[in-house]
Each structure stands twice: as structure tokens, then as C-alpha cells.
Amino acid sequence: MVCAVVCVYILVSLVVPRSFGLTAFGDLTQCVLLACCTLSVLPNVAIAHKKARFFWLLMSIGFGMWLCAQALWTYFEVLGREEVPNPFVGDVILFLHIVPIMAAAAVRPHIQQDDLSVRGGPLDFFLLLTWWLYLYLFIVIPWQYVYFIEATYGRSFDVLYAVEQMVLILALVLVWRKSADPWRGIYAQFFGAALLYGIGSTLASAAIDAHLYYTGSLYDVPLVAAMAWFAGVGLRARKTLPMQPRENAPMKGHGIWTARLAMLAVFSTPLTVAWAVFGGHAPQAVRTYRLVLTVAVMIVLGALVFLKQHLLDRKLLSLLNLSRENLDEMYSLKNELENKEQSLRWHSLELQRKNLELQEISFTDVLTGAWNRRYLEEILAAEAGQVLRNYQRKNSHEVHGADHRDLVFIMVDMDFFKQVNDLYGHPAGDRLLQRVAERLLTVVRKSDVLVRWGGEEFLIMTRCSDPLGIPAFCSRILEVLASQPFNLGHGIGVRTTCSIGWTPYPWSRDAFEAICAEEVIELADWALYRAKAWGRNQAVGVLPAEGAALTEPFDLRALRNEHSSLIRIVKTDCPHNPKGAAQASAPVEEPSR
């Protein structure tokens, strides 16, 4: 499109001689192109995000001011049919239209920025606009209205206009280099159009000063190409740019460089005062005008700086209040979190305690308070496995012989317990079981495990280095249970005895893995039956016979024979035989309990 417009314009400039028609064609073409520039970027304001919206708004303002300057030029040449005067009244608009475009480049919409920087942008823009207007009024206007010299006016305008365009081109180069696609492509297009515009306007200004320029001439070709290029960029940006900035991480430093330029403009005014008073060979009227102008601009710039600082202070106070509120909320949340954490810790400990209580209840016999059979089943594998590992280490010379102890299972059964139930009732029998458990607890050690095995039968799991010391332990149990009558309440006192069967684990130290712990308990139960069969109130232990040739695995049925050559029976009588204790015998085959 740009090439087509340029080609048509060149063709008309070459073919049509200088005339009113050529002038009208050139002026109207440039007005249409500048209107296209404004209309191409204006819709982007509605669809873009906050920073891009500000960017396109400044661009539309710049192109709109350029359109106004061209409309004034067209008014003189087309409607008034007269030559545009030099100096031109629209020169100030033509000069200032670059400032919004320059400010748009400073916005850098491709980078996220905080709200504070975006809000400070308009004030910074007005500071820069005031400064550039001040430069125009300071350098150019004196030679137009205060002390008219056409040559000095034209030269001053050309130099200042060229400097302004160079600043614009430099700003576009900087943002182009530090951006990424798709904004990088947009900045490149704007840079190319601005560079072409700078070259064309410089040539046109020089031609005007030399009285060689006329509208529709070839001097307008770079300007027309730049206008068409700007319009094309606005149209292309609507299709390629995202709704949000691509670079999500805010970059440090860039958000305040526009504000720094604005402040630099403020601080440059004392230098212009010195120039107005002491510098140059300007007439006194020009010096006085410049001095008064500088003082007025300093007041205006100071008011803008004061307003900006006031807004920043308000925002800062708002942020401080918000920070204080957030801090208070954070402390409140912290205290609440600590309270909840403490409460959670307490509930966790309480839950652990309750779980331990429930576990203990599930492993405890409700009637006697002793452990139940389920508890023994829970710990038996670990206890037996520890004993076997100790034997394996001993055989591999990893530990000394005193570093391990055997398990011994002792079955205790009350004699003639059924008679108590028959004579005094089951509640009395329950109380008797409770009293028996209490006496057994006085005999066993803390490391021993007392289990109610079932009915009137108890099991004691203890540890010892030498199973030959167990008969003395069993004798102590027999004596404690038989020595004193059991008080069952309601004036009921009962003397009773018990029978004991016991076996060690491992049953054979030479073949320690031959019989498992469960089979050893069965063997102890068989030894208990032997004690019942041989008269009660005694303990019977089953040990491997000395010198017996033992092989693995053992047949448990072969060991349940009192005449077997593989076993050795150890009997222990009760040292106290109370008067009145029942001593009835029972058949060996089926002893009553």
C-alpha cells in the first residue's frame, strides 16, 4: 500500500505542472493520509491493555496534531488560494505533535509496570510537553513576534525541529532494541517511518527556506511515504499485538526514566535563564522576553512537579496504610495460625493418647486386666524372631553367649475351678480369676508378659538365660497361689491350687529353628495336662533329653509322649500343701480341670 501511494504521488508530481490542482492534490492527499494515521491507531485504544491503551492514545494525539497542522496548511493553499506565510502559524502545532509520539515510545507497553508508574505517566507527559513548548517559545518565537527576522526564525525552527526528530528516532531505537516480538516488529516499523519522516521534513524545511518548495512537489514524496507507513503500522498492530504484555516480569529501572527526563527538563531552566541574561547577541527585547518566559515556565513546571509529588505522597500514604493493614492482618493470621497449630498439636497428642488407650483396651482382658491372647499373637513373631537372630549371631561369633536370653512359656491353670462356679456361682468365679491375676502380677517381673489364655488358664512369657532356673520360678507361683485363701467377698473365702506346664523357646539350642514358638506353646499346654494328670498342684516342664540325637524338623506328636527318648520331664511340687485343698485325682487320659 505504501509503495502504491508513493508511486501515484511521484507520477502526479512528475506529470502535473505546478498549479492549483497539484497543490490541492498534494494537500488533500496528505490530509487523507494523516486522517488514516489517526483512525488506524485510535481503535487500538479500546482493545488494548492499560499501558498499550496509553501508548495508542498518545500516538493518536500526535497524529491528530499533525493532521491539524496540515489542515491549516490546506486552508491557506486550497480554501484561501494563497501561499502559506513564512513564518507559518501552524509551525508550533507541527513542532509539538512529535512530543506525544515521543512520550508514547517512553511508555514501553511491551513491559508490565506497576499502577504507580502508569498513573504518573500523564503528568510526566505534560512536563515534557511543557518543556518542549518552552524550548519552542524560547528559541523560535522571539524571531517571529518579538524581533522579527525571517532567516533567523527559519534557521531556529529547522534546528530545533531536527533535534526533536533525532530525539524521537533515538527513543524508538532504544525501545526497539530492548523489546521482543510482536512489539519489536511494531517498533521497527515506527522507527522506519519516523526516520523517513525526519529526512523528508528536513528536506522540505530547507526547500521552504530556499523558496524552492511547493505543495505536490517531489519534496513531499518522503513525507507522503512516511504518512502511509504510519497508517499501515496502526492497521497491522491491531491484528498482531496481544491483549496483555508478553514480558510478565516487571523490569527494574525503566519505569522511572521518563520521570527522570521530565525532572531533567525542570532542572535545565536555570541554564536557559543564564543564556537569556548573559549569552548570545540577541536584542534586549528578546532577552527580556526569554527571561520573563523562563520565570513563567519555571512556575508552571514547579506547579506540575508539586502536583506530581502531591499525588505520589497520597499514593505512598495509601500504600503505607495498606501495608499497615496487611501487616496487622498478617499478625492476626499468624496468631490465629499459632493457636490453631497449638490446638492441632493438643488434639494430635490427645488422639495419640486415645489411640494408645484403645489399643491397650483391645489388647487387654476386660475381666482380669491382664493382656489378652490377641496381644500375644501381635508380639510373638517379633519376640521369637529376636531370639532366633541372637542364636544366629552367636553361631557366627558376632555376640557372646550372655548376650541372649531364651523365651519360656509357662501355662498356669486353676485346679478344680469348676467347683467354685458350681458352689458359689459364676460371679464368684470371675472374682477368683481377678484375685489370681492380681497374685500372679506380684510374682512376674515388669518385663514378663501375663496373658489370660482362656477360661481359668493364664500364660506367662518370660525370659531367662538358663531354663533350668524356671522350676524355682514355678515353685514361687505355686506357693503364692496356694499359701493364702482368696477372698471373694460376701464372706466367701476359697483356697485353691494351680497346675503349671512350661517349655523354653527355642526348645532345643542345637536345633533352634526346629520348632516354632506356636508349637512350643502347644507343648507347654501338653505339659500342663501332664501336671493335671499326675495329681495337680505341681509344675511340669518339658525339655530335650540329654544326649538325644535331634534332627530337624521335629515331629511334635513324637514329643507329646512322656515315654519318648527325646524329652526330659522336670517336675516341681508345691512347697506348701494347704489343709482343705482338694487333692482328688483324675484319669490320665482325660483329666478334668
C-alpha positions in Angstrom: 0.0 0.0 0.0 2.8 2.4 0.9 4.6 1.7 -2.4 1.3 2.3 -4.4 0.6 5.6 -2.7 4.2 6.8 -3.2 4.2 5.7 -6.9 1.0 7.5 -7.6 2.2 10.7 -5.8 5.5 10.6 -7.7 3.7 10.1 -11.0 1.4 13.0 -10.4 4.3 15.2 -9.2 6.2 14.5 -12.4 3.3 14.7 -14.8 1.2 17.6 -13.5 2.9 21.0 -13.6 2.8 23.4 -10.7 -0.7 24.6 -10.4 -3.6 24.9 -8.0 -4.8 21.4 -9.0 -1.4 19.9 -8.0 -1.5 21.9 -4.8 -5.0 20.7 -3.9 -4.0 17.1 -4.8 -0.9 17.3 -2.5 -2.7 19.0 0.4 -5.8 16.7 0.3 -3.7 13.6 -0.1 -1.7 14.4 2.9 -4.8 15.3 4.9 -6.4 12.0 4.0 -3.2 10.0 4.9 -2.9 11.8 8.3 -6.6 11.1 8.9 -5.9 7.4 8.1 -3.0 7.5 10.5 -5.2 8.8 13.3 -8.0 6.5 12.6 -5.7 3.4 12.3 -4.3 3.8 15.8 -7.4 5.2 17.6 -9.3 1.8 17.6 -6.4 0.2 19.4 -7.1 2.3 22.4 -10.3 0.4 23.1 -8.9 -3.1 22.7 -5.5 -2.9 24.3 -4.5 -3.3 28.0 -3.8 -0.4 30.2 -0.2 0.6 29.2 -0.8 -0.1 25.5 -4.0 1.9 25.7 -2.0 4.9 26.9 0.6 4.2 24.1 -2.0 4.3 21.4 -3.8 7.3 22.9 -0.6 9.3 22.8 0.1 8.1 19.2 -3.4 9.2 18.1 -2.9 12.6 19.8 0.4 13.1 17.9 -1.1 12.1 14.5 -4.2 14.3 15.3 -2.0 17.3 16.0 -0.1 16.6 12.7 -3.4 16.5 10.9 -4.4 19.9 12.4 -1.2 21.5 11.2 -1.8 20.0 7.7 -5.4 21.2 7.8 -4.2 24.7 8.5 -1.7 24.5 5.6 -4.5 23.2 3.4 -6.8 26.0 4.5 -4.3 28.6 3.3 -3.5 26.9 0.0 -6.8 25.3 -1.1 -9.6 27.4 0.5 -7.7 30.7 0.7 -5.8 30.0 -2.5 -2.8 31.9 -1.2 0.7 31.0 -0.4 1.4 29.8 3.2 3.1 32.6 5.1 6.5 32.1 6.5 6.5 32.1 9.5 3.5 29.7 9.5 1.1 29.9 12.4 0.8 26.1 12.4 4.5 25.6 13.0 4.0 25.3 16.7 1.5 22.5 16.2 3.8 20.8 13.7 6.6 21.1 16.2 4.6 19.8 19.2 3.0 16.9 17.5 6.2 14.9 17.9 6.1 15.2 21.7 3.1 12.8 22.2 4.8 10.2 19.8 8.0 10.6 21.8 6.1 10.1 25.1 4.3 7.0 23.6 7.8 5.4 23.0 8.7 6.2 26.6 5.6 4.3 27.8 7.0 1.0 26.6 3.8 -1.0 26.6 5.5 -4.3 26.0 6.7 -4.4 29.6 4.5 -4.8 32.7 4.6 -1.9 35.1 3.0 -1.2 38.4 0.0 1.1 38.7 2.0 3.9 40.3 4.2 4.2 37.2 1.3 4.2 34.8 -0.6 6.8 36.8 2.5 9.1 36.9 2.8 8.9 33.1 0.3 11.6 32.2 2.0 14.1 34.5 5.4 13.2 33.1 4.0 13.7 29.6 2.7 17.2 30.4 6.1 18.1 31.9 7.8 17.0 28.7 5.2 18.8 26.6 5.6 22.0 28.6 9.4 21.8 28.3 9.4 21.3 24.5 6.8 24.1 24.2 9.1 26.2 26.3 12.0 25.5 24.0 10.0 26.5 21.0 8.8 29.7 22.7 12.3 30.4 23.9 14.3 29.7 20.6 11.8 30.2 17.8 9.0 32.6 18.7 11.2 35.6 19.6 12.2 35.9 15.9 8.6 35.7 14.8 6.8 38.1 17.2 9.3 39.9 19.5 12.0 40.8 17.0 11.1 39.5 13.6 13.9 38.1 11.4 12.7 35.6 8.9 16.0 34.0 8.3 16.8 33.5 12.0 13.3 32.2 12.6 13.6 29.6 9.8 17.0 28.5 10.9 16.0 28.3 14.6 12.9 26.3 13.7 14.8 23.9 11.4 17.5 23.2 14.0 15.1 22.7 16.9 12.7 20.6 14.8 15.6 18.4 13.6 16.8 18.0 17.2 13.3 16.9 18.2 13.1 14.4 15.4 16.5 13.0 16.3 15.4 12.5 19.9 12.3 10.7 18.7 14.3 8.4 16.4 16.8 7.7 19.2 13.9 6.8 21.6 12.4 4.4 19.0 15.8 2.8 18.5 16.2 2.2 22.3 12.8 0.6 22.8 13.2 -1.4 19.6 16.4 -3.0 20.8 15.1 -3.9 24.2 11.7 -5.3 23.1 10.5 -8.7 21.9 8.1 -9.9 19.2 5.5 -8.8 18.3 6.2 -5.3 19.7 9.7 -5.5 18.3 8.2 -5.5 14.8 5.9 -2.6 15.6 8.8 -0.5 17.0 10.9 -1.3 13.9 8.1 -0.1 11.6 7.6 3.1 13.6 11.4 3.7 13.5 11.5 3.3 9.7 8.5 5.6 9.3 10.0 8.2 11.7 13.4 8.1 10.0 11.8 8.7 6.6 9.6 11.5 8.1 12.7 13.1 9.6 14.5 13.1 6.3 11.5 14.4 4.4 10.7 17.2 6.8 14.4 18.3 6.9 14.4 18.5 3.1 11.1 20.3 3.0 12.2 22.8 5.6 15.4 23.5 3.7 13.4 23.9 0.4 11.0 26.3 2.1 13.8 28.5 3.4 15.3 28.5 -0.1 11.9 29.3 -1.6 12.0 26.1 -3.7 9.2 24.2 -2.1 5.7 24.0 -3.4 2.9 21.5 -2.4 2.8 18.5 -4.7 6.5 18.6 -5.5 8.9 15.8 -5.1 9.9 17.2 -1.7 6.6 15.8 -0.4 7.3 12.3 -1.5 9.2 11.2 1.7 6.6 12.8 3.8 3.7 11.1 2.0 5.6 7.8 2.2 6.1 8.3 6.0 2.4 9.1 6.5 1.3 6.0 4.5 3.8 3.9 6.5 2.5 5.2 9.9 -1.1 4.3 8.8 0.0 0.8 7.8 1.6 0.2 11.2 -1.5 1.1 13.0 -3.6 -1.3 10.9 -1.0 -4.1 11.3 -0.8 -3.7 15.1 -4.5 -4.4 15.6 -4.0 -7.9 14.1 -0.7 -8.9 15.7 -0.5 -7.4 19.2 -1.6 -9.4 22.2 -4.2 -8.2 24.7 -1.7 -8.4 27.5 2.1 -7.7 27.6 4.2 -10.7 26.9 7.0 -9.9 29.3 5.3 -10.7 32.6 8.2 -9.9 34.9 8.4 -6.2 35.6 11.9 -4.8 34.7 13.5 -2.6 37.2 14.6 1.0 36.4 12.7 1.6 33.1 9.5 2.7 34.8 11.1 5.9 36.1 13.4 7.0 33.3 10.5 9.1 31.8 10.1 10.8 35.1 13.8 11.5 35.2 13.8 13.1 31.8 10.9 15.3 33.0 12.8 16.3 36.1 15.9 17.0 34.0 13.8 19.3 31.9 12.8 21.2 35.0 16.4 21.5 36.2 17.5 22.8 32.8 15.5 26.0 33.1 18.2 27.8 35.2 20.6 27.2 32.3 18.2 28.9 29.9 17.9 31.8 32.4 21.7 32.2 32.2 21.6 32.0 28.5 18.8 34.6 28.4 20.7 37.1 30.6 24.3 36.6 29.7 24.6 34.5 26.5 24.4 35.4 22.8 24.0 38.6 20.9 20.2 38.8 20.9 18.5 42.1 21.2 17.4 43.4 24.6 13.8 42.8 23.8 14.5 39.2 23.1 16.5 38.8 26.3 13.7 40.3 28.4 11.1 38.1 26.7 13.2 35.0 27.3 13.8 35.9 30.9 10.0 36.5 31.6 9.1 33.3 29.7 11.6 31.3 31.7 10.3 32.6 35.0 6.7 31.8 33.9 7.6 28.3 32.8 9.5 27.6 36.0 6.4 28.5 37.9 4.3 26.2 35.6 6.9 23.3 35.9 7.1 23.8 39.6 3.3 23.5 39.9 3.3 20.3 37.9 6.2 18.9 40.0 4.3 19.9 43.1 1.1 18.3 41.8 3.0 15.1 40.9 4.7 14.9 44.3 1.3 15.5 46.0 -0.2 12.6 44.1 2.8 10.4 44.8 2.6 11.3 48.5 -1.1 10.4 48.6 -0.3 7.1 46.8 2.5 6.5 49.2 0.3 7.2 52.3 -2.3 4.9 50.8 0.3 2.2 50.3 1.6 2.7 53.8 -1.9 2.3 55.2 -2.5 -0.7 53.1 0.9 -2.1 54.2 0.0 -1.5 57.9 -3.4 -3.2 57.4 -1.7 -6.1 55.7 0.8 -6.3 58.5 -1.9 -6.3 61.1 -3.8 -8.9 59.2 -0.6 -10.9 58.9 0.0 -10.8 62.7 -3.6 -11.7 63.3 -3.3 -14.6 60.9 -0.1 -15.6 62.5 -1.6 -15.6 66.0 -4.6 -17.5 64.7 -2.3 -20.0 62.9 -0.3 -20.5 66.1 -3.5 -21.0 68.1 -4.7 -23.5 65.6 -1.3 -25.2 65.5 -1.3 -25.4 69.2 -4.8 -26.7 69.2 -4.0 -29.2 66.5 -0.9 -30.3 68.4 -3.0 -30.8 71.5 -5.7 -32.7 69.6 -3.0 -34.8 67.9 -1.5 -35.7 71.3 -5.0 -36.4 72.6 -5.7 -38.6 69.6 -2.5 -40.5 70.1 -3.3 -41.0 73.7 -6.8 -42.2 72.8 -5.4 -44.5 70.2 -3.0 -45.9 72.7 -5.8 -46.3 75.2 -8.0 -48.0 72.5 -5.1 -50.2 71.5 -4.4 -51.1 75.1 -8.1 -51.8 75.6 -8.2 -54.0 72.5 -5.1 -56.0 73.9 -6.4 -56.2 77.5 -8.6 -58.8 79.1 -11.6 -56.9 80.5 -12.2 -59.1 83.5 -8.6 -59.6 84.9 -6.7 -56.6 83.4 -4.1 -58.9 82.1 -3.1 -59.0 78.4 -5.3 -61.0 76.1 -4.5 -63.7 73.6 -4.6 -61.2 70.7 -1.8 -59.2 72.3 0.4 -62.2 72.5 -0.3 -63.0 68.9 0.7 -59.4 68.0 4.1 -59.5 69.7 5.0 -63.2 69.4 6.6 -63.1 65.9 8.8 -60.2 66.9 9.9 -61.7 70.2 10.6 -65.1 68.7 12.4 -63.5 65.7 14.7 -61.6 68.1 15.7 -64.8 69.9 16.4 -66.6 66.6 18.6 -63.7 65.4 20.6 -63.8 68.6 21.3 -67.6 68.1 22.3 -66.9 64.5 24.7 -64.2 65.6 26.1 -66.5 68.3 26.8 -69.2 65.8 28.6 -66.7 63.6 30.6 -65.4 66.6 29.1 -61.9 66.4 27.9 -61.9 70.1 28.9 -63.6 73.3 26.8 -66.3 74.9 25.5 -64.0 77.6 24.1 -61.6 75.1 20.9 -63.5 74.5 18.1 -65.0 76.6 15.6 -67.7 75.8 11.8 -67.3 75.9 9.9 -69.5 78.4 6.2 -70.1 78.1 4.5 -71.0 81.3 0.9 -72.2 81.3 -1.0 -71.8 84.6 -4.4 -73.4 85.1 -6.5 -73.2 88.3 -7.3 -76.6 89.9 -11.0 -77.5 90.4 -12.2 -74.1 89.2 -15.5 -75.6 88.0 -16.3 -76.5 91.6 -16.1 -72.8 92.6 -18.5 -71.9 89.8 -20.9 -74.7 90.8 -20.8 -73.9 94.6 -20.7 -70.1 94.6 -21.8 -69.1 91.1 -20.1 -67.6 88.1 -19.7 -64.1 89.6 -17.6 -65.6 92.4 -15.6 -67.5 89.8 -15.0 -64.2 88.0 -13.8 -62.6 91.2 -11.5 -65.6 91.8 -9.9 -65.1 88.3 -9.3 -61.4 89.2 -7.6 -62.3 92.5 -5.5 -65.0 90.8 -4.3 -62.4 88.2 -3.5 -59.9 91.0 -1.3 -62.5 92.7 0.4 -63.6 89.5 1.3 -59.9 88.9 3.1 -59.9 92.2 5.3 -62.7 91.0 6.1 -61.8 87.4 8.7 -59.2 86.5 7.8 -56.0 84.6 9.5 -57.4 81.5 7.3 -60.5 81.7 4.0 -60.8 79.8 1.0 -62.1 81.7 -1.8 -63.3 79.3 -5.2 -64.6 80.1 -5.2 -67.6 77.7 -8.8 -68.6 78.1 -11.2 -69.6 80.9 -9.2 -70.2 84.0 -5.9 -70.6 82.2 -3.1 -68.0 82.1 0.1 -67.8 80.1 3.3 -66.2 81.3 6.0 -65.3 78.7 9.3 -64.7 80.4 13.0 -64.5 79.5 15.9 -66.4 81.1 19.4 -67.2 80.3 19.1 -70.8 81.7 15.8 -72.7 81.5 16.9 -74.8 84.5 16.1 -71.8 86.7 12.4 -71.9 85.7 11.4 -74.7 88.2 12.2 -72.3 91.1 10.0 -69.6 89.4 7.2 -72.1 89.0 7.6 -73.1 92.6 7.1 -69.5 93.6 3.9 -69.3 91.5 2.6 -72.5 93.1 3.3 -71.2 96.6 1.8 -67.7 96.1 -1.4 -69.1 94.8 -1.8 -71.9 97.4 -0.5 -70.1 100.5 -3.5 -67.9 101.3 -7.2 -68.3 100.7 -8.8 -66.0 98.1 -11.4 -63.5 99.5 -14.3 -63.4 97.0 -16.5 -61.1 99.0 -19.8 -61.8 100.7 -17.9 -63.9 103.3 -16.6 -66.3 100.8 -13.0 -67.5 101.1 -11.6 -70.1 98.8 -8.3 -72.0 98.9 -7.2 -73.3 95.6 -4.1 -74.5 93.8 -2.9 -74.5 90.3 -1.1 -76.7 87.8 1.7 -75.5 85.6 3.2 -76.7 82.3 6.2 -75.0 80.8 8.7 -75.2 77.9 11.5 -73.0 76.7 11.9 -71.4 73.2 13.9 -72.4 71.4 13.1 -75.9 72.6 16.5 -77.2 71.5 19.5 -75.0 71.4 21.2 -77.4 69.0 18.3 -77.1 66.5 16.8 -73.8 67.5 14.7 -73.4 64.3 13.2 -76.9 64.5 10.0 -76.0 66.5 8.3 -72.6 66.1 7.0 -70.6 69.0 3.4 -71.6 68.5 4.3 -75.3 68.7 6.3 -74.6 71.9 3.2 -73.1 73.4 1.3 -76.3 72.4 4.0 -78.4 74.1 3.6 -76.3 77.2 -0.1 -76.9 77.2 0.6 -80.7 76.9 2.9 -80.4 79.9 0.1 -78.7 81.8 -2.2 -81.7 81.1 0.6 -83.9 82.5 0.6 -81.9 85.7 -3.1 -82.2 85.9 -2.9 -86.0 85.3 -0.2 -86.5 87.9 -2.1 -85.0 90.8 -2.3 -81.2 90.2 -0.7 -78.5 92.4 2.6 -79.1 90.6 4.7 -77.8 87.6 5.8 -80.0 84.7 8.5 -78.8 82.3 9.3 -80.5 79.0 13.0 -80.2 77.9 15.0 -82.0 75.3 16.7 -85.2 76.6 20.4 -85.0 77.2 22.4 -86.8 74.6 19.4 -87.3 72.4 20.1 -87.2 68.6 17.9 -84.4 67.4 17.3 -83.8 63.8 15.2 -81.1 62.0 12.3 -80.9 61.6 10.8 -82.4 64.8 7.5 -84.2 64.8 5.5 -82.6 67.6 3.5 -85.7 68.1 6.7 -87.6 69.0 7.4 -85.1 71.7 3.9 -85.4 73.2 4.8 -88.8 74.7 6.1 -88.9 78.2 7.9 -92.1 77.4 9.7 -90.6 74.4 13.5 -90.7 74.5 13.6 -87.2 73.0 12.2 -85.4 76.0 13.1 -84.9 79.6 10.3 -84.2 82.2 11.1 -81.8 85.0 8.5 -81.9 87.9 8.2 -79.3 90.6 6.0 -79.8 93.6 4.3 -77.0 95.5 6.3 -76.3 98.7 3.0 -75.5 100.6 0.2 -78.0 100.7 -2.7 -76.2 102.4 -5.2 -78.0 104.5 -8.6 -78.4 102.9 -7.2 -78.1 99.4 -8.8 -80.6 97.1 -6.5 -83.4 96.1 -8.7 -85.6 94.1 -7.1 -87.4 91.2 -8.4 -87.8 87.7 -7.8 -90.2 84.8 -4.6 -89.6 83.0 -6.3 -89.8 79.6 -8.9 -87.1 80.2 -8.1 -85.0 83.2 -10.7 -82.6 84.5 -9.7 -79.1 85.0 
